[in-house]
Amino acid sequence: MRRFTFCAGHRLVGHEGKCRNLHGHNYTLEVYLTGQEQDEIGRILDFKQLKLAVNGWIDANWDHTFILWERDDNGLAAIRSSEPHRIYELNNNPTAENMAVHFLEDICPQILEGTGATAYKIRLWESEETCAEVALESH
Ligand SMILES: [Zn+2]
């Protein structure tokens, strides 16, 4: 497992409380890997390789970005009206749960392709007290 941190803004459409407003978090992402074979040194994947793969994606997509639901027209318009801006459109409300599922199922297979390692669990922390955990069904 390796831990990553990034800052992002979001809001939750339909939330009954203050999370419906635009706001941000210092997120912590935990990426858990497994693999069939260790290399001759005894590794599933070098930690540095994992760091480069995940950090590269986070820097390009989530860090200092507004992560918004693709159907949140009003929120998207608000952020687009500021220059410059960075938006990551999610196919669902950007809860910690939905972001973790997207990262595990859609992103990890791309960024780990060819390494021999696969991600089987993600924890995404929105704060020191709250996180969502998702895992592949086989684990
Ligand atoms: Zn939030």
Backbone and ligand atoms as CSV (ligand in chain L), in Angstrom:
chain,resi,resn,atom,element,x,y,z
A,1,MET,N,N,0.851,-1.185,0.000
A,1,MET,CA,C,0.000,0.000,0.000
A,1,MET,C,C,0.881,1.227,0.000
A,2,ARG,N,N,0.427,2.233,-0.732
A,2,ARG,CA,C,1.066,3.528,-0.648
A,2,ARG,C,C,-0.017,4.580,-0.504
A,3,ARG,N,N,0.344,5.650,0.205
A,3,ARG,CA,C,-0.584,6.720,0.526
A,3,ARG,C,C,-0.227,7.952,-0.302
A,4,PHE,N,N,-1.247,8.641,-0.781
A,4,PHE,CA,C,-1.067,9.843,-1.609
A,4,PHE,C,C,-1.981,10.947,-1.071
A,5,THR,N,N,-1.562,12.178,-1.237
A,5,THR,CA,C,-2.417,13.282,-0.799
A,5,THR,C,C,-2.620,14.263,-1.956
A,6,PHE,N,N,-3.782,14.865,-1.972
A,6,PHE,CA,C,-4.072,15.905,-2.961
A,6,PHE,C,C,-5.188,16.797,-2.426
A,7,CYS,N,N,-5.312,17.979,-3.035
A,7,CYS,CA,C,-6.363,18.927,-2.662
A,7,CYS,C,C,-7.337,19.041,-3.822
A,8,ALA,N,N,-8.625,19.041,-3.517
A,8,ALA,CA,C,-9.618,19.205,-4.583
A,8,ALA,C,C,-10.895,19.798,-4.009
A,9,GLY,N,N,-11.655,20.433,-4.911
A,9,GLY,CA,C,-12.965,20.939,-4.548
A,9,GLY,C,C,-14.048,20.043,-5.129
A,10,HIS,N,N,-15.225,20.105,-4.528
A,10,HIS,CA,C,-16.374,19.377,-5.068
A,10,HIS,C,C,-17.651,19.914,-4.419
A,11,ARG,N,N,-18.769,19.320,-4.768
A,11,ARG,CA,C,-20.007,19.484,-4.013
A,11,ARG,C,C,-20.891,18.294,-4.334
A,12,LEU,N,N,-21.839,18.022,-3.441
A,12,LEU,CA,C,-22.710,16.865,-3.596
A,12,LEU,C,C,-24.121,17.333,-3.940
A,13,VAL,N,N,-24.517,17.035,-5.171
A,13,VAL,CA,C,-25.854,17.426,-5.634
A,13,VAL,C,C,-26.894,16.632,-4.849
A,14,GLY,N,N,-27.889,17.344,-4.302
A,14,GLY,CA,C,-28.958,16.679,-3.578
A,14,GLY,C,C,-28.666,16.477,-2.107
A,15,HIS,N,N,-27.468,16.814,-1.655
A,15,HIS,CA,C,-27.132,16.676,-0.230
A,15,HIS,C,C,-28.041,17.590,0.591
A,16,GLU,N,N,-28.472,17.090,1.746
A,16,GLU,CA,C,-29.424,17.864,2.546
A,16,GLU,C,C,-28.747,18.895,3.445
A,17,GLY,N,N,-27.426,18.883,3.511
A,17,GLY,CA,C,-26.722,19.805,4.410
A,17,GLY,C,C,-25.690,20.642,3.669
A,18,LYS,N,N,-24.633,21.015,4.397
A,18,LYS,CA,C,-23.682,21.983,3.837
A,18,LYS,C,C,-22.819,21.418,2.714
A,19,CYS,N,N,-22.788,20.094,2.531
A,19,CYS,CA,C,-21.976,19.508,1.449
A,19,CYS,C,C,-22.546,19.791,0.067
A,20,ARG,N,N,-23.752,20.413,0.004
A,20,ARG,CA,C,-24.276,20.793,-1.311
A,20,ARG,C,C,-23.599,22.054,-1.845
A,21,ASN,N,N,-22.866,22.759,-0.976
A,21,ASN,CA,C,-22.141,23.957,-1.407
A,21,ASN,C,C,-20.755,23.580,-1.938
A,22,LEU,N,N,-20.233,24.398,-2.818
A,22,LEU,CA,C,-18.864,24.190,-3.295
A,22,LEU,C,C,-17.912,24.319,-2.110
A,23,HIS,N,N,-17.052,23.324,-1.950
A,23,HIS,CA,C,-16.072,23.319,-0.850
A,23,HIS,C,C,-14.953,22.365,-1.235
A,24,GLY,N,N,-13.944,22.261,-0.371
A,24,GLY,CA,C,-12.804,21.416,-0.736
A,24,GLY,C,C,-12.319,20.552,0.404
A,25,HIS,N,N,-11.439,19.601,0.046
A,25,HIS,CA,C,-10.841,18.699,1.033
A,25,HIS,C,C,-9.353,18.533,0.751
A,26,ASN,N,N,-8.613,18.204,1.809
A,26,ASN,CA,C,-7.275,17.649,1.650
A,26,ASN,C,C,-7.450,16.131,1.692
A,27,TYR,N,N,-7.504,15.535,0.520
A,27,TYR,CA,C,-7.780,14.096,0.418
A,27,TYR,C,C,-6.518,13.278,0.671
A,28,THR,N,N,-6.718,12.087,1.234
A,28,THR,CA,C,-5.657,11.079,1.283
A,28,THR,C,C,-6.182,9.825,0.600
A,29,LEU,N,N,-5.415,9.350,-0.370
A,29,LEU,CA,C,-5.790,8.167,-1.149
A,29,LEU,C,C,-4.835,7.039,-0.790
A,30,GLU,N,N,-5.377,5.889,-0.410
A,30,GLU,CA,C,-4.555,4.711,-0.132
A,30,GLU,C,C,-4.812,3.683,-1.222
A,31,VAL,N,N,-3.746,3.240,-1.873
A,31,VAL,CA,C,-3.848,2.295,-2.988
A,31,VAL,C,C,-3.204,0.974,-2.563
A,32,TYR,N,N,-3.996,-0.089,-2.500
A,32,TYR,CA,C,-3.523,-1.411,-2.066
A,32,TYR,C,C,-3.322,-2.300,-3.287
A,33,LEU,N,N,-2.127,-2.872,-3.405
A,33,LEU,CA,C,-1.793,-3.692,-4.568
A,33,LEU,C,C,-1.604,-5.157,-4.206
A,34,THR,N,N,-1.829,-5.979,-5.217
A,34,THR,CA,C,-1.457,-7.380,-5.112
A,34,THR,C,C,-0.907,-7.812,-6.467
A,35,GLY,N,N,-0.327,-9.014,-6.514
A,35,GLY,CA,C,0.227,-9.502,-7.776
A,35,GLY,C,C,0.518,-10.978,-7.674
A,36,GLN,N,N,0.653,-11.617,-8.813
A,36,GLN,CA,C,0.884,-13.063,-8.841
A,36,GLN,C,C,2.323,-13.418,-8.492
A,37,GLU,N,N,3.262,-12.570,-8.899
A,37,GLU,CA,C,4.673,-12.951,-8.778
A,37,GLU,C,C,5.513,-11.828,-8.215
A,38,GLN,N,N,6.436,-12.186,-7.339
A,38,GLN,CA,C,7.446,-11.238,-6.895
A,38,GLN,C,C,8.622,-11.293,-7.870
A,39,ASP,N,N,9.300,-10.171,-8.067
A,39,ASP,CA,C,10.472,-10.177,-8.929
A,39,ASP,C,C,11.656,-10.782,-8.190
A,40,GLU,N,N,12.829,-10.796,-8.864
A,40,GLU,CA,C,13.981,-11.483,-8.264
A,40,GLU,C,C,14.459,-10.806,-6.975
A,41,ILE,N,N,14.050,-9.535,-6.793
A,41,ILE,CA,C,14.408,-8.827,-5.560
A,41,ILE,C,C,13.389,-9.110,-4.460
A,42,GLY,N,N,12.204,-9.572,-4.853
A,42,GLY,CA,C,11.185,-9.899,-3.863
A,42,GLY,C,C,10.025,-8.931,-3.835
A,43,ARG,N,N,9.890,-8.116,-4.878
A,43,ARG,CA,C,8.835,-7.101,-4.909
A,43,ARG,C,C,7.685,-7.508,-5.824
A,44,ILE,N,N,6.481,-7.085,-5.456
A,44,ILE,CA,C,5.343,-7.121,-6.381
A,44,ILE,C,C,5.484,-5.949,-7.351
A,45,LEU,N,N,5.781,-4.781,-6.802
A,45,LEU,CA,C,6.021,-3.582,-7.608
A,45,LEU,C,C,6.840,-2.633,-6.748
A,46,ASP,N,N,7.853,-2.028,-7.341
A,46,ASP,CA,C,8.655,-1.073,-6.579
A,46,ASP,C,C,7.766,0.107,-6.143
A,47,PHE,N,N,7.934,0.532,-4.885
A,47,PHE,CA,C,7.105,1.631,-4.373
A,47,PHE,C,C,7.256,2.889,-5.225
A,48,LYS,N,N,8.459,3.099,-5.759
A,48,LYS,CA,C,8.667,4.302,-6.572
A,48,LYS,C,C,7.851,4.250,-7.861
A,49,GLN,N,N,7.746,3.048,-8.444
A,49,GLN,CA,C,6.940,2.909,-9.663
A,49,GLN,C,C,5.472,3.197,-9.381
A,50,LEU,N,N,5.001,2.705,-8.229
A,50,LEU,CA,C,3.625,2.984,-7.829
A,50,LEU,C,C,3.436,4.485,-7.615
A,51,LYS,N,N,4.412,5.106,-6.954
A,51,LYS,CA,C,4.350,6.543,-6.697
A,51,LYS,C,C,4.253,7.333,-8.004
A,52,LEU,N,N,5.109,6.995,-8.961
A,52,LEU,CA,C,5.119,7.730,-10.225
A,52,LEU,C,C,3.805,7.555,-10.970
A,53,ALA,N,N,3.297,6.327,-10.992
A,53,ALA,CA,C,2.068,6.046,-11.751
A,53,ALA,C,C,0.881,6.793,-11.149
A,54,VAL,N,N,0.728,6.701,-9.838
A,54,VAL,CA,C,-0.449,7.315,-9.199
A,54,VAL,C,C,-0.295,8.834,-9.141
A,55,ASN,N,N,0.884,9.312,-8.746
A,55,ASN,CA,C,1.075,10.767,-8.673
A,55,ASN,C,C,0.906,11.428,-10.029
A,56,GLY,N,N,1.375,10.764,-11.069
A,56,GLY,CA,C,1.240,11.326,-12.411
A,56,GLY,C,C,-0.227,11.540,-12.767
A,57,TRP,N,N,-1.022,10.533,-12.434
A,57,TRP,CA,C,-2.453,10.641,-12.757
A,57,TRP,C,C,-3.136,11.692,-11.873
A,58,ILE,N,N,-2.821,11.670,-10.600
A,58,ILE,CA,C,-3.462,12.627,-9.680
A,58,ILE,C,C,-3.087,14.061,-10.051
A,59,ASP,N,N,-1.808,14.289,-10.326
A,59,ASP,CA,C,-1.384,15.646,-10.694
A,59,ASP,C,C,-2.111,16.135,-11.942
A,60,ALA,N,N,-2.316,15.242,-12.899
A,60,ALA,CA,C,-2.929,15.638,-14.167
A,60,ALA,C,C,-4.446,15.754,-14.076
A,61,ASN,N,N,-5.056,15.094,-13.074
A,61,ASN,CA,C,-6.515,14.996,-13.090
A,61,ASN,C,C,-7.244,15.514,-11.847
A,62,TRP,N,N,-6.737,15.240,-10.659
A,62,TRP,CA,C,-7.512,15.546,-9.452
A,62,TRP,C,C,-6.913,16.649,-8.587
A,63,ASP,N,N,-5.589,16.803,-8.587
A,63,ASP,CA,C,-5.002,17.761,-7.648
A,63,ASP,C,C,-5.314,19.201,-8.070
A,64,HIS,N,N,-5.798,20.002,-7.121
A,64,HIS,CA,C,-6.177,21.398,-7.386
A,64,HIS,C,C,-7.166,21.504,-8.547
A,65,THR,N,N,-8.146,20.599,-8.515
A,65,THR,CA,C,-9.201,20.533,-9.525
A,65,THR,C,C,-10.543,20.569,-8.806
A,66,PHE,N,N,-11.578,21.020,-9.499
A,66,PHE,CA,C,-12.934,20.789,-8.999
A,66,PHE,C,C,-13.452,19.499,-9.615
A,67,ILE,N,N,-13.840,18.570,-8.747
A,67,ILE,CA,C,-14.366,17.272,-9.179
A,67,ILE,C,C,-15.881,17.367,-9.059
A,68,LEU,N,N,-16.536,17.388,-10.209
A,68,LEU,CA,C,-17.988,17.631,-10.227
A,68,LEU,C,C,-18.697,16.563,-11.041
A,69,TRP,N,N,-19.948,16.314,-10.680
A,69,TRP,CA,C,-20.803,15.379,-11.415
A,69,TRP,C,C,-21.072,15.966,-12.796
A,70,GLU,N,N,-20.966,15.141,-13.820
A,70,GLU,CA,C,-21.151,15.629,-15.186
A,70,GLU,C,C,-22.555,16.201,-15.411
A,71,ARG,N,N,-23.519,15.865,-14.510
A,71,ARG,CA,C,-24.872,16.402,-14.645
A,71,ARG,C,C,-25.105,17.640,-13.778
A,72,ASP,N,N,-24.053,18.080,-13.078
A,72,ASP,CA,C,-24.166,19.263,-12.214
A,72,ASP,C,C,-23.943,20.514,-13.068
A,73,ASP,N,N,-24.906,20.791,-13.941
A,73,ASP,CA,C,-24.737,21.865,-14.933
A,73,ASP,C,C,-24.425,23.205,-14.292
A,74,ASN,N,N,-25.147,23.521,-13.237
A,74,ASN,CA,C,-24.984,24.810,-12.581
A,74,ASN,C,C,-23.607,24.928,-11.915
A,75,GLY,N,N,-23.166,23.859,-11.263
A,75,GLY,CA,C,-21.838,23.855,-10.637
A,75,GLY,C,C,-20.740,23.941,-11.681
A,76,LEU,N,N,-20.889,23.174,-12.767
A,76,LEU,CA,C,-19.895,23.210,-13.844
A,76,LEU,C,C,-19.809,24.611,-14.451
A,77,ALA,N,N,-20.978,25.240,-14.664
A,77,ALA,CA,C,-20.989,26.585,-15.251
A,77,ALA,C,C,-20.297,27.576,-14.326
A,78,ALA,N,N,-20.524,27.415,-13.026
A,78,ALA,CA,C,-19.906,28.342,-12.058
A,78,ALA,C,C,-18.385,28.242,-12.118
A,79,ILE,N,N,-17.855,27.031,-12.124
A,79,ILE,CA,C,-16.396,26.873,-12.145
A,79,ILE,C,C,-15.838,27.291,-13.502
A,80,ARG,N,N,-16.565,26.964,-14.571
A,80,ARG,CA,C,-16.084,27.339,-15.915
A,80,ARG,C,C,-16.028,28.855,-16.095
A,81,SER,N,N,-16.816,29.579,-15.317
A,81,SER,CA,C,-16.829,31.041,-15.466
A,81,SER,C,C,-15.577,31.681,-14.872
A,82,SER,N,N,-14.800,30.934,-14.111
A,82,SER,CA,C,-13.553,31.495,-13.570
A,82,SER,C,C,-12.391,31.096,-14.475
A,83,GLU,N,N,-11.451,32.002,-14.633
A,83,GLU,CA,C,-10.260,31.726,-15.447
A,83,GLU,C,C,-9.023,31.961,-14.617
A,84,PRO,N,N,-8.070,31.033,-14.571
A,84,PRO,CA,C,-8.177,29.698,-15.170
A,84,PRO,C,C,-8.955,28.775,-14.250
A,85,HIS,N,N,-9.278,27.598,-14.731
A,85,HIS,CA,C,-9.943,26.606,-13.891
A,85,HIS,C,C,-9.544,25.202,-14.347
A,86,ARG,N,N,-9.726,24.280,-13.431
A,86,ARG,CA,C,-9.513,22.865,-13.746
A,86,ARG,C,C,-10.709,22.098,-13.222
A,87,ILE,N,N,-11.319,21.292,-14.092
A,87,ILE,CA,C,-12.502,20.511,-13.724
A,87,ILE,C,C,-12.258,19.053,-14.100
A,88,TYR,N,N,-12.653,18.138,-13.204
A,88,TYR,CA,C,-12.690,16.716,-13.536
A,88,TYR,C,C,-14.149,16.297,-13.434
A,89,GLU,N,N,-14.727,15.891,-14.559
A,89,GLU,CA,C,-16.134,15.491,-14.552
A,89,GLU,C,C,-16.250,14.011,-14.242
A,90,LEU,N,N,-17.032,13.724,-13.197
A,90,LEU,CA,C,-17.256,12.347,-12.779
A,90,LEU,C,C,-18.638,11.924,-13.283
A,91,ASN,N,N,-18.801,10.617,-13.561
A,91,ASN,CA,C,-20.092,10.137,-14.070
A,91,ASN,C,C,-21.108,9.923,-12.953
A,92,ASN,N,N,-20.789,10.428,-11.766
A,92,ASN,CA,C,-21.663,10.255,-10.618
A,92,ASN,C,C,-21.357,11.372,-9.619
A,93,ASN,N,N,-22.186,11.533,-8.619
A,93,ASN,CA,C,-21.925,12.526,-7.582
A,93,ASN,C,C,-20.545,12.255,-6.960
A,94,PRO,N,N,-19.721,13.294,-6.751
A,94,PRO,CA,C,-18.351,13.062,-6.271
A,94,PRO,C,C,-18.262,12.833,-4.763
A,95,THR,N,N,-18.952,11.811,-4.287
A,95,THR,CA,C,-18.763,11.367,-2.903
A,95,THR,C,C,-17.434,10.625,-2.821
A,96,ALA,N,N,-16.936,10.442,-1.599
A,96,ALA,CA,C,-15.707,9.652,-1.430
A,96,ALA,C,C,-15.921,8.240,-1.974
A,97,GLU,N,N,-17.128,7.698,-1.774
A,97,GLU,CA,C,-17.430,6.354,-2.262
A,97,GLU,C,C,-17.317,6.278,-3.788
A,98,ASN,N,N,-17.976,7.226,-4.474
A,98,ASN,CA,C,-17.976,7.186,-5.941
A,98,ASN,C,C,-16.594,7.474,-6.520
A,99,MET,N,N,-15.847,8.374,-5.898
A,99,MET,CA,C,-14.486,8.661,-6.371
A,99,MET,C,C,-13.594,7.433,-6.189
A,100,ALA,N,N,-13.755,6.730,-5.072
A,100,ALA,CA,C,-12.932,5.540,-4.816
A,100,ALA,C,C,-13.250,4.426,-5.813
A,101,VAL,N,N,-14.533,4.215,-6.096
A,101,VAL,CA,C,-14.926,3.192,-7.077
A,101,VAL,C,C,-14.348,3.540,-8.451
A,102,HIS,N,N,-14.475,4.786,-8.852
A,102,HIS,CA,C,-13.943,5.218,-10.152
A,102,HIS,C,C,-12.439,4.992,-10.214
A,103,PHE,N,N,-11.734,5.338,-9.142
A,103,PHE,CA,C,-10.281,5.175,-9.164
A,103,PHE,C,C,-9.893,3.702,-9.228
A,104,LEU,N,N,-10.576,2.865,-8.445
A,104,LEU,CA,C,-10.238,1.438,-8.416
A,104,LEU,C,C,-10.575,0.746,-9.740
A,105,GLU,N,N,-11.784,1.010,-10.262
A,105,GLU,CA,C,-12.260,0.231,-11.414
A,105,GLU,C,C,-11.842,0.805,-12.761
A,106,ASP,N,N,-11.758,2.120,-12.859
A,106,ASP,CA,C,-11.482,2.742,-14.166
A,106,ASP,C,C,-10.032,3.202,-14.320
A,107,ILE,N,N,-9.448,3.736,-13.257
A,107,ILE,CA,C,-8.131,4.360,-13.384
A,107,ILE,C,C,-7.003,3.368,-13.099
A,108,CYS,N,N,-7.090,2.617,-12.016
A,108,CYS,CA,C,-5.990,1.717,-11.651
A,108,CYS,C,C,-5.622,0.735,-12.771
A,109,PRO,N,N,-6.611,0.108,-13.454
A,109,PRO,CA,C,-6.209,-0.800,-14.540
A,109,PRO,C,C,-5.383,-0.099,-15.621
A,110,GLN,N,N,-5.692,1.178,-15.906
A,110,GLN,CA,C,-4.925,1.922,-16.923
A,110,GLN,C,C,-3.500,2.208,-16.449
A,111,ILE,N,N,-3.375,2.761,-15.233
A,111,ILE,CA,C,-2.057,3.244,-14.817
A,111,ILE,C,C,-1.142,2.113,-14.362
A,112,LEU,N,N,-1.707,0.933,-14.075
A,112,LEU,CA,C,-0.875,-0.203,-13.650
A,112,LEU,C,C,-0.696,-1.230,-14.767
A,113,GLU,N,N,-1.228,-0.929,-15.954
A,113,GLU,CA,C,-1.137,-1.874,-17.061
A,113,GLU,C,C,0.322,-2.221,-17.351
A,114,GLY,N,N,0.592,-3.509,-17.464
A,114,GLY,CA,C,1.936,-3.950,-17.812
A,114,GLY,C,C,2.890,-4.079,-16.641
A,115,THR,N,N,2.461,-3.703,-15.429
A,115,THR,CA,C,3.368,-3.789,-14.277
A,115,THR,C,C,3.314,-5.154,-13.600
A,116,GLY,N,N,2.254,-5.950,-13.883
A,116,GLY,CA,C,2.069,-7.218,-13.190
A,116,GLY,C,C,1.347,-7.079,-11.867
A,117,ALA,N,N,1.141,-5.844,-11.418
A,117,ALA,CA,C,0.434,-5.596,-10.163
A,117,ALA,C,C,-0.979,-5.106,-10.469
A,118,THR,N,N,-1.906,-5.406,-9.559
A,118,THR,CA,C,-3.255,-4.883,-9.681
A,118,THR,C,C,-3.670,-4.272,-8.346
A,119,ALA,N,N,-4.509,-3.253,-8.422
A,119,ALA,CA,C,-5.047,-2.650,-7.207
A,119,ALA,C,C,-6.292,-3.427,-6.815
A,120,TYR,N,N,-6.380,-3.845,-5.550
A,120,TYR,CA,C,-7.565,-4.594,-5.107
A,120,TYR,C,C,-8.381,-3.822,-4.078
A,121,LYS,N,N,-7.824,-2.738,-3.548
A,121,LYS,CA,C,-8.570,-1.978,-2.540
A,121,LYS,C,C,-8.129,-0.520,-2.576
A,122,ILE,N,N,-9.089,0.358,-2.360
A,122,ILE,CA,C,-8.829,1.801,-2.286
A,122,ILE,C,C,-9.497,2.336,-1.029
A,123,ARG,N,N,-8.783,3.152,-0.326
A,123,ARG,CA,C,-9.397,3.955,0.730
A,123,ARG,C,C,-9.205,5.407,0.357
A,124,LEU,N,N,-10.284,6.179,0.387
A,124,LEU,CA,C,-10.183,7.605,0.112
A,124,LEU,C,C,-10.677,8.364,1.330
A,125,TRP,N,N,-9.739,9.085,1.956
A,125,TRP,CA,C,-10.048,9.869,3.150
A,125,TRP,C,C,-10.390,11.293,2.747
A,126,GLU,N,N,-11.537,11.792,3.232
A,126,GLU,CA,C,-11.909,13.197,3.020
A,126,GLU,C,C,-11.397,14.059,4.159
A,127,SER,N,N,-11.199,13.441,5.307
A,127,SER,CA,C,-10.691,14.142,6.480
A,127,SER,C,C,-9.997,13.087,7.330
A,128,GLU,N,N,-9.440,13.495,8.460
A,128,GLU,CA,C,-8.766,12.504,9.300
A,128,GLU,C,C,-9.757,11.523,9.915
A,129,GLU,N,N,-11.028,11.896,9.930
A,129,GLU,CA,C,-12.029,11.036,10.575
A,129,GLU,C,C,-12.854,10.217,9.604
A,130,THR,N,N,-12.909,10.618,8.325
A,130,THR,CA,C,-13.876,9.995,7.427
A,130,THR,C,C,-13.230,9.472,6.157
A,131,CYS,N,N,-13.532,8.210,5.834
A,131,CYS,CA,C,-13.046,7.648,4.571
A,131,CYS,C,C,-14.054,6.668,4.016
A,132,ALA,N,N,-13.933,6.410,2.721
A,132,ALA,CA,C,-14.685,5.351,2.052
A,132,ALA,C,C,-13.700,4.302,1.587
A,133,GLU,N,N,-14.088,3.039,1.715
A,133,GLU,CA,C,-13.228,1.931,1.289
A,133,GLU,C,C,-13.990,1.099,0.276
A,134,VAL,N,N,-13.330,0.787,-0.837
A,134,VAL,CA,C,-13.921,-0.123,-1.819
A,134,VAL,C,C,-12.888,-1.171,-2.183
A,135,ALA,N,N,-13.349,-2.383,-2.471
A,135,ALA,CA,C,-12.451,-3.477,-2.830
A,135,ALA,C,C,-13.073,-4.288,-3.952
A,136,LEU,N,N,-12.210,-4.925,-4.748
A,136,LEU,CA,C,-12.721,-5.835,-5.770
A,136,LEU,C,C,-13.417,-6.993,-5.065
A,137,GLU,N,N,-14.454,-7.534,-5.704
A,137,GLU,CA,C,-15.276,-8.554,-5.050
A,137,GLU,C,C,-14.488,-9.785,-4.635
A,138,SER,N,N,-13.427,-10.090,-5.370
A,138,SER,CA,C,-12.659,-11.304,-5.068
A,138,SER,C,C,-11.795,-11.144,-3.806
A,139,HIS,N,N,-11.749,-9.944,-3.221
A,139,HIS,CA,C,-10.898,-9.748,-2.047
A,139,HIS,C,C,-11.700,-9.394,-0.797
L,1,ZN,ZN,ZN,-16.939,17.331,0.666
